[in-house]
Amino acid sequence: MTVRFLRWAPLVLALLLVAGPVYLTGCSRSLRRIPVSGKVTLDGQPLQGGVLLFHPDSSKGNSVRISCTGPVKSGQYNLVTSAVTRSDTGSGAPLGWFKVTLINDLPGTPPINVHARFLSPETTPVSIEIVDDPQPGAYDVALTTK
């Protein structure tokens, strides 16, 4: 039995060296989310529909693997995070930079006439940093048709 264990010991040690730090650095902890809401306007008027998508902005250091959505109603939205684990899913969003886009063609609703640059994370000019203590209006989104 001892000889068999010694044969596998280097493999077990290697696995502990690789996986141990990952486990110890917090992969088992939940993603911290904070409440995120704001106003949404289209050409200065409250937007009446659509869904905002907050895409983690890896160019600014945000590499979380989540999806944040905020259905827009009467010019207001509240973000909800969807993640791989149930503990990381719920109201709010994690800290960091996000590119913001709009889903403007939901089934059963008329399409929203918004400029195409707001429909893709590669072209959107809207970039928002979610922080612990935001200034009033920090999460407001202004869209245009032109």
Backbone as JSON Lines, residues from 0, in Angstrom:
{"i":0,"aa":"M","n":[0.83,-1.19,0.0],"ca":[0.0,0.0,0.0],"c":[0.88,1.26,0.0]}
{"i":1,"aa":"T","n":[1.96,1.29,0.74],"ca":[2.84,2.43,0.82],"c":[3.51,2.68,-0.53]}
{"i":2,"aa":"V","n":[3.92,1.63,-1.21],"ca":[4.57,1.78,-2.51],"c":[3.59,2.38,-3.51]}
{"i":3,"aa":"R","n":[2.34,1.94,-3.48],"ca":[1.33,2.46,-4.4],"c":[1.09,3.95,-4.13]}
{"i":4,"aa":"F","n":[1.02,4.36,-2.87],"ca":[0.83,5.76,-2.53],"c":[2.01,6.6,-3.0]}
{"i":5,"aa":"L","n":[3.21,6.12,-2.79],"ca":[4.4,6.86,-3.2],"c":[4.44,7.08,-4.71]}
{"i":6,"aa":"R","n":[3.9,6.14,-5.45],"ca":[3.88,6.27,-6.9],"c":[2.95,7.43,-7.33]}
{"i":7,"aa":"W","n":[1.87,7.66,-6.6],"ca":[0.91,8.71,-6.93],"c":[1.2,10.03,-6.21]}
{"i":8,"aa":"A","n":[2.09,10.02,-5.25],"ca":[2.38,11.21,-4.45],"c":[2.78,12.42,-5.3]}
{"i":9,"aa":"P","n":[3.66,12.28,-6.3],"ca":[4.02,13.46,-7.1],"c":[2.81,14.07,-7.83]}
{"i":10,"aa":"L","n":[1.92,13.22,-8.32],"ca":[0.73,13.72,-9.02],"c":[-0.19,14.46,-8.04]}
{"i":11,"aa":"V","n":[-0.4,13.89,-6.87],"ca":[-1.25,14.53,-5.86],"c":[-0.64,15.87,-5.45]}
{"i":12,"aa":"L","n":[0.67,15.9,-5.25],"ca":[1.35,17.14,-4.87],"c":[1.2,18.19,-5.97]}
{"i":13,"aa":"A","n":[1.36,17.8,-7.21],"ca":[1.21,18.74,-8.32],"c":[-0.2,19.31,-8.38]}
{"i":14,"aa":"L","n":[-1.2,18.45,-8.2],"ca":[-2.58,18.93,-8.2],"c":[-2.84,19.91,-7.07]}
{"i":15,"aa":"L","n":[-2.3,19.64,-5.9],"ca":[-2.47,20.56,-4.78],"c":[-1.79,21.9,-5.03]}
{"i":16,"aa":"L","n":[-0.63,21.87,-5.67],"ca":[0.07,23.11,-5.97],"c":[-0.68,23.96,-6.98]}
{"i":17,"aa":"V","n":[-1.37,23.32,-7.93],"ca":[-2.11,24.05,-8.95],"c":[-3.49,24.46,-8.43]}
{"i":18,"aa":"A","n":[-4.22,23.53,-7.88],"ca":[-5.6,23.8,-7.48],"c":[-5.7,24.48,-6.12]}
{"i":19,"aa":"G","n":[-4.78,24.24,-5.25],"ca":[-4.83,24.81,-3.9],"c":[-4.93,26.32,-3.88]}
{"i":20,"aa":"P","n":[-4.03,27.04,-4.58],"ca":[-4.12,28.5,-4.56],"c":[-5.42,29.02,-5.15]}
{"i":21,"aa":"V","n":[-5.96,28.36,-6.19],"ca":[-7.22,28.79,-6.77],"c":[-8.33,28.69,-5.73]}
{"i":22,"aa":"Y","n":[-8.39,27.58,-5.02],"ca":[-9.41,27.4,-4.0],"c":[-9.23,28.39,-2.87]}
{"i":23,"aa":"L","n":[-7.99,28.59,-2.46],"ca":[-7.73,29.47,-1.33],"c":[-7.93,30.95,-1.65]}
{"i":24,"aa":"T","n":[-7.88,31.33,-2.93],"ca":[-8.05,32.75,-3.27],"c":[-9.49,33.16,-3.42]}
{"i":25,"aa":"G","n":[-10.42,32.25,-3.25],"ca":[-11.8,32.69,-3.18],"c":[-12.74,32.21,-4.25]}
{"i":26,"aa":"C","n":[-12.39,31.21,-5.02],"ca":[-13.33,30.72,-6.02],"c":[-14.61,30.21,-5.38]}
{"i":27,"aa":"S","n":[-14.53,29.84,-4.12],"ca":[-15.72,29.31,-3.47],"c":[-16.6,30.43,-2.89]}
{"i":28,"aa":"R","n":[-16.11,31.68,-2.89],"ca":[-16.9,32.79,-2.37],"c":[-17.83,33.34,-3.43]}
{"i":29,"aa":"S","n":[-18.92,33.95,-2.98],"ca":[-19.88,34.55,-3.9],"c":[-19.34,35.85,-4.47]}
{"i":30,"aa":"L","n":[-19.8,36.18,-5.65],"ca":[-19.48,37.43,-6.3],"c":[-20.27,38.54,-5.6]}
{"i":31,"aa":"R","n":[-19.59,39.58,-5.16],"ca":[-20.27,40.67,-4.47],"c":[-20.97,41.56,-5.49]}
{"i":32,"aa":"R","n":[-22.25,41.78,-5.27],"ca":[-23.05,42.64,-6.15],"c":[-23.58,43.82,-5.36]}
{"i":33,"aa":"I","n":[-23.71,44.95,-6.05],"ca":[-24.31,46.13,-5.42],"c":[-25.51,46.57,-6.26]}
{"i":34,"aa":"P","n":[-26.49,47.25,-5.67],"ca":[-27.65,47.71,-6.44],"c":[-27.22,48.7,-7.53]}
{"i":35,"aa":"V","n":[-27.76,48.5,-8.72],"ca":[-27.47,49.4,-9.84],"c":[-28.79,49.72,-10.54]}
{"i":36,"aa":"S","n":[-29.1,51.01,-10.6],"ca":[-30.3,51.46,-11.3],"c":[-30.02,52.85,-11.85]}
{"i":37,"aa":"G","n":[-30.88,53.25,-12.78],"ca":[-30.69,54.57,-13.35],"c":[-31.8,54.93,-14.32]}
{"i":38,"aa":"K","n":[-31.63,56.1,-14.93],"ca":[-32.58,56.59,-15.92],"c":[-32.03,56.27,-17.31]}
{"i":39,"aa":"V","n":[-32.95,56.06,-18.25],"ca":[-32.57,55.83,-19.64],"c":[-33.37,56.78,-20.52]}
{"i":40,"aa":"T","n":[-32.65,57.55,-21.34],"ca":[-33.33,58.47,-22.24],"c":[-32.93,58.18,-23.68]}
{"i":41,"aa":"L","n":[-33.84,58.51,-24.57],"ca":[-33.6,58.45,-26.01],"c":[-33.9,59.83,-26.56]}
{"i":42,"aa":"D","n":[-32.85,60.49,-27.04],"ca":[-32.95,61.89,-27.5],"c":[-33.58,62.77,-26.43]}
{"i":43,"aa":"G","n":[-33.19,62.55,-25.18],"ca":[-33.63,63.39,-24.07],"c":[-34.96,63.02,-23.45]}
{"i":44,"aa":"Q","n":[-35.67,62.06,-24.04],"ca":[-36.97,61.64,-23.52],"c":[-36.86,60.27,-22.85]}
{"i":45,"aa":"P","n":[-37.63,60.01,-21.78],"ca":[-37.55,58.7,-21.12],"c":[-37.85,57.56,-22.1]}
{"i":46,"aa":"L","n":[-36.99,56.57,-22.13],"ca":[-37.18,55.4,-22.99],"c":[-38.28,54.53,-22.39]}
{"i":47,"aa":"Q","n":[-39.16,54.02,-23.24],"ca":[-40.32,53.28,-22.76],"c":[-40.18,51.77,-22.84]}
{"i":48,"aa":"G","n":[-39.1,51.26,-23.39],"ca":[-38.95,49.81,-23.52],"c":[-37.52,49.41,-23.81]}
{"i":49,"aa":"G","n":[-37.36,48.16,-24.18],"ca":[-36.02,47.63,-24.45],"c":[-35.39,47.05,-23.2]}
{"i":50,"aa":"V","n":[-34.2,46.53,-23.37],"ca":[-33.43,45.95,-22.27],"c":[-31.99,46.41,-22.4]}
{"i":51,"aa":"L","n":[-31.44,46.97,-21.33],"ca":[-30.01,47.31,-21.31],"c":[-29.21,46.06,-20.97]}
{"i":52,"aa":"L","n":[-28.08,45.91,-21.66],"ca":[-27.13,44.84,-21.35],"c":[-25.83,45.49,-20.92]}
{"i":53,"aa":"F","n":[-25.31,45.08,-19.79],"ca":[-24.01,45.54,-19.3],"c":[-23.0,44.42,-19.57]}
{"i":54,"aa":"H","n":[-22.04,44.69,-20.47],"ca":[-21.03,43.71,-20.85],"c":[-19.74,44.02,-20.1]}
{"i":55,"aa":"P","n":[-19.16,43.05,-19.36],"ca":[-17.88,43.31,-18.7],"c":[-16.85,43.81,-19.71]}
{"i":56,"aa":"D","n":[-16.17,44.89,-19.38],"ca":[-15.21,45.52,-20.29],"c":[-13.79,45.03,-19.96]}
{"i":57,"aa":"S","n":[-13.35,44.01,-20.68],"ca":[-12.03,43.42,-20.42],"c":[-10.91,44.4,-20.74]}
{"i":58,"aa":"S","n":[-11.15,45.37,-21.64],"ca":[-10.09,46.34,-21.96],"c":[-9.8,47.25,-20.77]}
{"i":59,"aa":"K","n":[-10.72,47.28,-19.8],"ca":[-10.53,48.09,-18.59],"c":[-10.4,47.2,-17.36]}
{"i":60,"aa":"G","n":[-10.03,45.92,-17.58],"ca":[-9.73,45.04,-16.46],"c":[-10.88,44.23,-15.9]}
{"i":61,"aa":"N","n":[-12.06,44.31,-16.5],"ca":[-13.2,43.56,-15.96],"c":[-13.36,42.26,-16.75]}
{"i":62,"aa":"S","n":[-13.01,41.15,-16.13],"ca":[-13.06,39.86,-16.81],"c":[-14.03,38.88,-16.16]}
{"i":63,"aa":"V","n":[-15.0,39.39,-15.38],"ca":[-15.98,38.5,-14.77],"c":[-16.82,37.85,-15.86]}
{"i":64,"aa":"R","n":[-17.27,36.63,-15.6],"ca":[-18.07,35.9,-16.58],"c":[-19.53,35.88,-16.12]}
{"i":65,"aa":"I","n":[-20.19,37.01,-16.41],"ca":[-21.57,37.19,-15.98],"c":[-22.33,37.94,-17.07]}
{"i":66,"aa":"S","n":[-23.63,38.02,-16.89],"ca":[-24.47,38.81,-17.77],"c":[-25.34,39.7,-16.88]}
{"i":67,"aa":"C","n":[-25.34,40.99,-17.15],"ca":[-26.16,41.93,-16.38],"c":[-27.19,42.55,-17.32]}
{"i":68,"aa":"T","n":[-28.46,42.45,-16.94],"ca":[-29.52,42.99,-17.77],"c":[-30.43,43.89,-16.94]}
{"i":69,"aa":"G","n":[-31.0,44.87,-17.62],"ca":[-31.92,45.79,-16.97],"c":[-33.07,46.16,-17.9]}
{"i":70,"aa":"P","n":[-34.21,45.49,-17.75],"ca":[-35.37,45.88,-18.55],"c":[-35.73,47.34,-18.28]}
{"i":71,"aa":"V","n":[-36.04,48.07,-19.35],"ca":[-36.36,49.5,-19.24],"c":[-37.87,49.69,-19.26]}
{"i":72,"aa":"K","n":[-38.36,50.42,-18.28],"ca":[-39.79,50.73,-18.19],"c":[-39.93,52.16,-17.7]}
{"i":73,"aa":"S","n":[-40.63,52.96,-18.45],"ca":[-40.86,54.37,-18.09],"c":[-39.56,55.1,-17.81]}
{"i":74,"aa":"G","n":[-38.53,54.82,-18.61],"ca":[-37.26,55.53,-18.48],"c":[-36.41,55.11,-17.31]}
{"i":75,"aa":"Q","n":[-36.68,53.98,-16.68],"ca":[-35.91,53.5,-15.52],"c":[-35.47,52.05,-15.73]}
{"i":76,"aa":"Y","n":[-34.37,51.67,-15.11],"ca":[-33.93,50.27,-15.13],"c":[-33.3,49.9,-13.8]}
{"i":77,"aa":"N","n":[-33.3,48.61,-13.48],"ca":[-32.6,48.02,-12.34],"c":[-31.86,46.81,-12.87]}
{"i":78,"aa":"L","n":[-30.56,46.7,-12.59],"ca":[-29.78,45.58,-13.11],"c":[-29.97,44.31,-12.29]}
{"i":79,"aa":"V","n":[-29.93,43.21,-13.0],"ca":[-29.94,41.87,-12.41],"c":[-28.78,41.12,-13.05]}
{"i":80,"aa":"T","n":[-28.03,40.38,-12.24],"ca":[-26.89,39.62,-12.74],"c":[-27.25,38.15,-12.87]}
{"i":81,"aa":"S","n":[-26.88,37.57,-14.0],"ca":[-26.99,36.13,-14.22],"c":[-25.58,35.59,-14.32]}
{"i":82,"aa":"A","n":[-25.3,34.54,-13.55],"ca":[-23.95,33.99,-13.52],"c":[-24.01,32.47,-13.6]}
{"i":83,"aa":"V","n":[-22.83,31.87,-13.62],"ca":[-22.73,30.42,-13.7],"c":[-23.27,29.77,-12.43]}
{"i":84,"aa":"T","n":[-22.95,30.35,-11.28],"ca":[-23.4,29.76,-10.02],"c":[-24.62,30.52,-9.49]}
{"i":85,"aa":"R","n":[-25.45,29.8,-8.78],"ca":[-26.67,30.41,-8.23],"c":[-26.34,31.51,-7.22]}
{"i":86,"aa":"S","n":[-25.26,31.33,-6.46],"ca":[-24.91,32.32,-5.44],"c":[-24.44,33.64,-6.06]}
{"i":87,"aa":"D","n":[-23.99,33.61,-7.33],"ca":[-23.55,34.83,-8.01],"c":[-24.66,35.49,-8.81]}
{"i":88,"aa":"T","n":[-25.85,34.92,-8.79],"ca":[-26.99,35.42,-9.57],"c":[-27.94,36.17,-8.64]}
{"i":89,"aa":"G","n":[-28.42,37.32,-9.1],"ca":[-29.39,38.07,-8.31],"c":[-29.38,39.55,-8.64]}
{"i":90,"aa":"S","n":[-30.07,40.32,-7.83],"ca":[-30.18,41.77,-8.04],"c":[-28.81,42.43,-7.93]}
{"i":91,"aa":"G","n":[-28.65,43.48,-8.71],"ca":[-27.42,44.25,-8.67],"c":[-26.39,43.74,-9.66]}
{"i":92,"aa":"A","n":[-25.18,44.27,-9.53],"ca":[-24.08,43.92,-10.43],"c":[-22.76,44.03,-9.68]}
{"i":93,"aa":"P","n":[-21.73,43.3,-10.15],"ca":[-20.42,43.41,-9.5],"c":[-19.72,44.71,-9.88]}
{"i":94,"aa":"L","n":[-18.73,45.07,-9.1],"ca":[-17.94,46.28,-9.36],"c":[-17.13,46.09,-10.64]}
{"i":95,"aa":"G","n":[-16.83,47.2,-11.3],"ca":[-15.98,47.17,-12.49],"c":[-16.57,47.94,-13.65]}
{"i":96,"aa":"W","n":[-15.82,47.96,-14.75],"ca":[-16.22,48.67,-15.96],"c":[-17.08,47.79,-16.85]}
{"i":97,"aa":"F","n":[-18.11,48.4,-17.44],"ca":[-19.02,47.7,-18.34],"c":[-19.31,48.56,-19.57]}
{"i":98,"aa":"K","n":[-19.45,47.89,-20.72],"ca":[-19.96,48.53,-21.92],"c":[-21.46,48.29,-21.94]}
{"i":99,"aa":"V","n":[-22.23,49.31,-22.3],"ca":[-23.68,49.22,-22.22],"c":[-24.28,49.24,-23.62]}
{"i":100,"aa":"T","n":[-25.16,48.27,-23.87],"ca":[-25.87,48.2,-25.14],"c":[-27.36,48.07,-24.87]}
{"i":101,"aa":"L","n":[-28.15,48.17,-25.94],"ca":[-29.6,48.07,-25.83],"c":[-30.1,46.96,-26.74]}
{"i":102,"aa":"I","n":[-31.0,46.14,-26.21],"ca":[-31.76,45.22,-27.06],"c":[-33.03,45.99,-27.41]}
{"i":103,"aa":"N","n":[-33.19,46.28,-28.69],"ca":[-34.29,47.16,-29.1],"c":[-35.39,46.46,-29.88]}
{"i":104,"aa":"D","n":[-35.28,45.15,-30.09],"ca":[-36.28,44.45,-30.9],"c":[-36.79,43.21,-30.17]}
{"i":105,"aa":"L","n":[-37.47,43.45,-29.07],"ca":[-38.02,42.34,-28.29],"c":[-39.29,41.81,-28.95]}
{"i":106,"aa":"P","n":[-39.49,40.49,-28.9],"ca":[-40.71,39.92,-29.49],"c":[-41.97,40.54,-28.87]}
{"i":107,"aa":"G","n":[-42.92,40.84,-29.73],"ca":[-44.19,41.38,-29.25],"c":[-44.19,42.87,-28.97]}
{"i":108,"aa":"T","n":[-43.06,43.54,-29.22],"ca":[-43.0,44.99,-29.01],"c":[-42.46,45.65,-30.27]}
{"i":109,"aa":"P","n":[-42.87,46.88,-30.54],"ca":[-42.33,47.56,-31.72],"c":[-40.84,47.87,-31.51]}
{"i":110,"aa":"P","n":[-40.04,47.79,-32.58],"ca":[-38.61,48.1,-32.44],"c":[-38.41,49.56,-32.04]}
{"i":111,"aa":"I","n":[-37.35,49.77,-31.29],"ca":[-37.0,51.13,-30.84],"c":[-36.03,51.71,-31.86]}
{"i":112,"aa":"N","n":[-36.31,52.91,-32.32],"ca":[-35.46,53.58,-33.29],"c":[-34.27,54.22,-32.56]}
{"i":113,"aa":"V","n":[-33.19,53.45,-32.42],"ca":[-31.98,53.93,-31.76],"c":[-30.82,53.76,-32.74]}
{"i":114,"aa":"H","n":[-29.81,54.61,-32.63],"ca":[-28.66,54.5,-33.53],"c":[-27.99,53.13,-33.34]}
{"i":115,"aa":"A","n":[-27.54,52.55,-34.43],"ca":[-26.96,51.2,-34.44],"c":[-25.72,51.08,-33.54]}
{"i":116,"aa":"R","n":[-25.01,52.16,-33.28],"ca":[-23.8,52.05,-32.45],"c":[-24.11,51.6,-31.02]}
{"i":117,"aa":"F","n":[-25.36,51.8,-30.57],"ca":[-25.75,51.41,-29.21],"c":[-26.16,49.94,-29.1]}
{"i":118,"aa":"L","n":[-26.09,49.19,-30.21],"ca":[-26.56,47.81,-30.23],"c":[-25.45,46.77,-30.07]}
{"i":119,"aa":"S","n":[-24.21,47.19,-30.1],"ca":[-23.08,46.25,-30.04],"c":[-22.03,46.71,-29.03]}
{"i":120,"aa":"P","n":[-21.46,45.77,-28.25],"ca":[-20.41,46.17,-27.3],"c":[-19.15,46.69,-28.0]}
{"i":121,"aa":"E","n":[-18.95,46.32,-29.26],"ca":[-17.78,46.79,-30.0],"c":[-17.9,48.24,-30.44]}
{"i":122,"aa":"T","n":[-19.14,48.75,-30.57],"ca":[-19.32,50.1,-31.08],"c":[-19.97,51.08,-30.11]}
{"i":123,"aa":"T","n":[-20.52,50.59,-29.01],"ca":[-21.22,51.49,-28.09],"c":[-20.26,52.52,-27.47]}
{"i":124,"aa":"P","n":[-20.69,53.77,-27.41],"ca":[-19.87,54.77,-26.73],"c":[-20.16,54.83,-25.22]}
{"i":125,"aa":"V","n":[-21.13,54.03,-24.76],"ca":[-21.53,54.09,-23.35],"c":[-20.7,53.09,-22.55]}
{"i":126,"aa":"S","n":[-19.93,53.63,-21.62],"ca":[-19.08,52.83,-20.74],"c":[-19.32,53.33,-19.31]}
{"i":127,"aa":"I","n":[-19.65,52.4,-18.42],"ca":[-19.99,52.78,-17.04],"c":[-19.15,51.97,-16.07]}
{"i":128,"aa":"E","n":[-18.61,52.66,-15.06],"ca":[-17.91,51.95,-13.98],"c":[-18.86,51.83,-12.79]}
{"i":129,"aa":"I","n":[-19.09,50.6,-12.38],"ca":[-19.9,50.35,-11.19],"c":[-18.97,50.4,-10.0]}
{"i":130,"aa":"V","n":[-19.3,51.27,-9.05],"ca":[-18.45,51.52,-7.88],"c":[-19.29,51.4,-6.61]}
{"i":131,"aa":"D","n":[-18.6,51.33,-5.48],"ca":[-19.28,51.2,-4.19],"c":[-20.17,52.4,-3.84]}
{"i":132,"aa":"D","n":[-19.69,53.6,-4.11],"ca":[-20.41,54.81,-3.71],"c":[-20.55,55.75,-4.91]}
{"i":133,"aa":"P","n":[-21.51,55.46,-5.82],"ca":[-21.6,56.27,-7.05],"c":[-22.19,57.65,-6.8]}
{"i":134,"aa":"Q","n":[-21.8,58.58,-7.66],"ca":[-22.39,59.91,-7.65],"c":[-23.82,59.81,-8.18]}
{"i":135,"aa":"P","n":[-24.72,60.71,-7.79],"ca":[-26.07,60.69,-8.35],"c":[-26.02,60.77,-9.88]}
{"i":136,"aa":"G","n":[-26.77,59.94,-10.55],"ca":[-26.82,59.93,-12.0],"c":[-25.69,59.17,-12.67]}
{"i":137,"aa":"A","n":[-24.81,58.55,-11.88],"ca":[-23.65,57.86,-12.45],"c":[-24.04,56.71,-13.36]}
{"i":138,"aa":"Y","n":[-25.21,56.13,-13.15],"ca":[-25.62,54.97,-13.94],"c":[-26.72,55.32,-14.94]}
{"i":139,"aa":"D","n":[-26.95,56.61,-15.18],"ca":[-27.92,57.02,-16.18],"c":[-27.32,56.77,-17.57]}
{"i":140,"aa":"V","n":[-28.2,56.43,-18.52],"ca":[-27.78,56.11,-19.88],"c":[-28.56,56.99,-20.85]}
{"i":141,"aa":"A","n":[-27.81,57.71,-21.7],"ca":[-28.41,58.59,-22.71],"c":[-28.16,58.0,-24.08]}
{"i":142,"aa":"L","n":[-29.23,57.64,-24.79],"ca":[-29.15,57.08,-26.13],"c":[-29.67,58.11,-27.12]}
{"i":143,"aa":"T","n":[-29.29,57.94,-28.4],"ca":[-29.76,58.86,-29.45],"c":[-30.19,58.07,-30.68]}
{"i":144,"aa":"T","n":[-30.95,58.75,-31.52],"ca":[-31.32,58.13,-32.79],"c":[-30.31,58.47,-33.88]}
{"i":145,"aa":"K","n":[-29.5,59.48,-33.67],"ca":[-28.49,59.9,-34.66],"c":[-27.1,59.71,-34.15]}
